[in-house]
Amino acid sequence: MSEQTNMEPYDGIKDSHRKPPAYFNVLFYGLIIWGVAFSAYFILSGWSSHEEFKQKMAVYEQQHSAEKPSGAGY
């Protein structure tokens, strides 16, 4: 049995060990920073989708309560 002495992969794929382009790094880390800032804004601002839903439902019920017929037997 002969051992493979050269370190090249058997399928011909070679690793280039190149750095990614600068714009990729800026985009990557910028998106991480944006995601943390965006999440912190909504967590710390007190915004709640449940409260927003309650407000919209109250407006909807107020608008549509006048449209219900008075003698409706639901």
CNS distance restraints for C-alpha pairs under 8 A (distance, minus, plus):
assign (resid   8 and name CA) (resid  12 and name CA) 7.20 0.50 0.50
assign (resid   8 and name CA) (resid  13 and name CA) 7.93 0.50 0.50
assign (resid   8 and name CA) (resid  14 and name CA) 6.94 0.50 0.50
assign (resid   9 and name CA) (resid  13 and name CA) 6.24 0.50 0.50
assign (resid   9 and name CA) (resid  14 and name CA) 6.90 0.50 0.50
assign (resid  20 and name CA) (resid  24 and name CA) 6.52 0.50 0.50
assign (resid  20 and name CA) (resid  25 and name CA) 7.08 0.50 0.50
assign (resid  21 and name CA) (resid  25 and name CA) 6.78 0.50 0.50
assign (resid  22 and name CA) (resid  26 and name CA) 6.25 0.50 0.50
assign (resid  23 and name CA) (resid  27 and name CA) 6.01 0.50 0.50
assign (resid  24 and name CA) (resid  28 and name CA) 5.95 0.50 0.50
assign (resid  25 and name CA) (resid  29 and name CA) 6.05 0.50 0.50
assign (resid  26 and name CA) (resid  30 and name CA) 5.68 0.50 0.50
assign (resid  27 and name CA) (resid  31 and name CA) 6.02 0.50 0.50
assign (resid  28 and name CA) (resid  32 and name CA) 6.51 0.50 0.50
assign (resid  29 and name CA) (resid  33 and name CA) 6.24 0.50 0.50
assign (resid  30 and name CA) (resid  34 and name CA) 6.04 0.50 0.50
assign (resid  31 and name CA) (resid  35 and name CA) 5.96 0.50 0.50
assign (resid  32 and name CA) (resid  36 and name CA) 6.28 0.50 0.50
assign (resid  33 and name CA) (resid  37 and name CA) 6.15 0.50 0.50
assign (resid  34 and name CA) (resid  38 and name CA) 5.92 0.50 0.50
assign (resid  35 and name CA) (resid  39 and name CA) 6.02 0.50 0.50
assign (resid  36 and name CA) (resid  40 and name CA) 6.01 0.50 0.50
assign (resid  37 and name CA) (resid  41 and name CA) 6.07 0.50 0.50
assign (resid  38 and name CA) (resid  42 and name CA) 6.56 0.50 0.50
assign (resid  39 and name CA) (resid  43 and name CA) 6.07 0.50 0.50
assign (resid  40 and name CA) (resid  44 and name CA) 5.75 0.50 0.50
assign (resid  41 and name CA) (resid  45 and name CA) 5.67 0.50 0.50
assign (resid  42 and name CA) (resid  46 and name CA) 6.73 0.50 0.50
assign (resid  42 and name CA) (resid  47 and name CA) 6.03 0.50 0.50
assign (resid  43 and name CA) (resid  47 and name CA) 7.24 0.50 0.50
assign (resid  47 and name CA) (resid  51 and name CA) 7.83 0.50 0.50
assign (resid  48 and name CA) (resid  52 and name CA) 6.33 0.50 0.50
assign (resid  49 and name CA) (resid  53 and name CA) 6.05 0.50 0.50
assign (resid  50 and name CA) (resid  54 and name CA) 6.30 0.50 0.50
assign (resid  51 and name CA) (resid  55 and name CA) 6.29 0.50 0.50
assign (resid  52 and name CA) (resid  56 and name CA) 6.25 0.50 0.50
assign (resid  53 and name CA) (resid  57 and name CA) 6.04 0.50 0.50
assign (resid  54 and name CA) (resid  58 and name CA) 6.13 0.50 0.50
assign (resid  55 and name CA) (resid  59 and name CA) 6.41 0.50 0.50
assign (resid  56 and name CA) (resid  60 and name CA) 6.12 0.50 0.50
assign (resid  57 and name CA) (resid  61 and name CA) 5.97 0.50 0.50
assign (resid  58 and name CA) (resid  62 and name CA) 6.08 0.50 0.50
assign (resid  59 and name CA) (resid  63 and name CA) 6.18 0.50 0.50
assign (resid  60 and name CA) (resid  64 and name CA) 6.11 0.50 0.50
assign (resid  61 and name CA) (resid  65 and name CA) 5.66 0.50 0.50
assign (resid  62 and name CA) (resid  66 and name CA) 7.40 0.50 0.50
assign (resid  63 and name CA) (resid  67 and name CA) 7.71 0.50 0.50
assign (resid  64 and name CA) (resid  68 and name CA) 6.84 0.50 0.50
assign (resid  68 and name CA) (resid  72 and name CA) 7.51 0.50 0.50
